[in-house]
């Protein structure tokens, strides 16, 4: 069974070819529009850390993984600036 058919059966997909088109937005609407490219999704990895390094971040509470990511980002940025 194709994916579109499955979506319709679950009620996740609705299509009405008779639906009216929306209004023209005009030049003024798009005047200050900015193209924002999609962010790439993070890569999941298995990482072994020294226990003391992990404990240091973990003891700071919730968000320890994000803090580790921030440290790695700062390191990359510093290395790219060389």
Secondary structure, 3 states (H helix, E strand, C coil): CCHHHHHHHHCCCCCCCCCCCCCCCHHHHHCCCCCCCCCCCCCCCCCCCCHHHHHHHHCCCCCHHHHHHHHHHHHHHHHHCC
